[in-house]
Amino acid sequence: MLSVEEIKIWILVKLYRRDYWGHCMMDEDDLVNPKIPRKDQVKILKEMINKGILLRKPGIKSGKFRYSLNLREKAYIENIVKKELLKD
């Protein structure tokens, strides 16, 4: 099982690679990892929103949200993602 930090990095890398910044948002269904329990992912997403790393707005489907990376934290996010990509 992946740790919380690994899940956070996985989310950041997925949004970064597909270039979801600011107004361009990814649906919650496309963002979730099937290997990780949904309840844990929702808790991690809320934590990242509270820290200001992610942005969230209501989606088209009821009860679902859309997520993107916060442009104000671009340098911080790029630093984390580049470290992760260079590790591979």
Sequence and secondary structure as in RCSB ss.txt:
>XXXX:A:sequence
MLSVEEIKIWILVKLYRRDYWGHCMMDEDDLVNPKIPRKDQVKILKEMINKGILLRKPGIKSGKFRYSLNLREKA
YIENIVKKELLKD
>XXXX:A:secstr
   HHHHHHHHHHHHHHTT BTT  EEHHHH  TTS HHHHHHHHHHHHHHTSEEEEE SSTT EEEEE GGGHH
HHHHHHHHHHHH 
